Amino acid sequence: MKGHENEKPDPQRIAVLRSLPLKIKEQLSGEETEAFMYNRELPESLLKKLEDYLDKDTP
């Protein structure tokens, strides 16, 4: 699943990914990482891995 030719990853989302603990980053698949960086619908598997880091008050 490649990004569109002219699509750029969101710098803020890249910063969030970089700030995650190494043990979490090692578990992320390329598809999950790409979906997060390009602000696409997040796979359920990614949401499960990040559940401790997500703001549960945000809809």
N, C-alpha and C positions, 0 to 999 in steps of 0.2 A: 504494500500500500504506500505509494509514493505521493508526496505533496504535489500540488499543481505547479507547473513550471515557474510561474511568477510569484507563488505564495511564499511568504517569509514566516518563519516561526516567531511566536510572540516572545519578545525578550523577557518580559516579566515571568512568563511560564517557564522559560529556560532557567531563570534564577531560582524559581521554586524547586525545579527538579534538582538543580545543583545543591540546594540546601538540605535535601533529604538525607537521612542517614544512609551510609554505604550499604547496610544490609537490606534496605528497601530498594535502593537503586539497582542492586544486583538481581532483584527478583523481577524487574520490569522487562517486558518484551519490547521489541522494536515497534510493534503495532501500538502498544499502550503508550509508549513514549511519544510516538509521532502524533497520536490522537490528542494527547495533552498539549504538546508544543504548538500544534496548529489549531487549537481551540475547536476540536471536533467532538462529536458525541463520544463520551468516555465509555470504554468497555466495562462491563460489570466486574470483570476480573481486576481491573485497575482500581475501581471504586473500593473493592474489598481490601486491596493492599494498602490503600491510602486512608481507610476509614478513621484511623487514629489521628490523622493530620487534617481532616476536613472540618470546616466550621459547620456544626450540626444545626445551627440557627439560621443558616442561609438556605433559602428554598432552592 
